[in-house]
Amino acid sequence: MTGICQTLCRSLCTRSLLVLSSLFSNIYLARGSCQVRMKSPRERLDRLLVQRGIFPSREKAQAAILAGEVWVGGGRAQKPSLLVSPQDEIRISAKPRYVSRGGYKLEAALQHFGLSPQNWVCLDVGASTGGFTDCLLQHGARRVVAIDVGRGQLNARLRADSRVEIHEGVNARYLQRESFPDPFDLATIDVSFISLRLVLPRIVPLVRPQGYLCVLIKPQFEAGPRQVPKGGVVRDPKVREEVIQSLRVWLAREDLPCQEKGIFPSPVLGSHGNQEIFWLLQRTPN
């Protein structure tokens, strides 16, 4: 009878350990006792930043992560969904270089295309908070004309900068060449909820011959309704490629005085996760 009891006890103990192993990590026996080391809970980085009160919302946390301002351990965090434990060291850059993520996007594009706006007069279409404007100024632009359909969005520091000329409540699709008699050396375009097909014909004439247009293609606003899934995030690379090819065909058909000089996927995703693409055009003589 004693042998049967011992066998049952060993069996129950083994089963208990198997159950515990599904709940805890690193379960092991030592000197006849069961020691359990609980696995540290892991949390998404963006959620953890909000929980710790570092950012007021996940959107703000995600923007900082995508802008390269958040460090985990010894490396820069690459994505908001990174799983981290409470023990991981998290650092935030003391001061963002630009007023918004747009500055980091444009900086990468300027470097990729080898463009230097030093002493240039630039046009920023869809300025919003002013990320592109800020980037252009920090890279030596002499003056930036910032245009946006909204009002009151431009960062206060840029608003007070004498090198910035602000035009608020202006729809880019209705811009007239007469409004800007002096041509621009560079035009940057970052618009939402409107196709570039409606904007480019108005912007190209504002750029001097041999000047440049650095255009941000947003697939969700260029693709057909059936190509954009619910939520508005275009994840299919084939759709993005179709958007680019379609814009190329359209540009040739419109016979606008400009030519393509390069394509560059933005290393910083859009605010909702869309892969955006920079399209560099150069103005040609009429």
Secondary structure, DSSP 4 states (H G I P E B T S, - for coil): -HHHHHHHHHHHHHHHHHHHHTTSEEEEEETTEEEEEPPPP-EEHHHHHHHTTSSSSHHHHHHHHHTT-EEETTEE---TT-EE-TTS-EEE-SS-SSSSHHHHHHHHHHHHHT---TT-EEEEET-TT-HHHHHHHHTT-SEEEEEESSSS-S-HHHHT-TTEEEEES--GGG--GGG--SPEEEEEE---SS-GGGTHHHHGGGEEEEEEEEEEE-GGGTS-GGGS-TTS----HHHHHHHHHHHHHHHHHHT-SEEEEEEEE-SS--TTS---EEEEEEE---
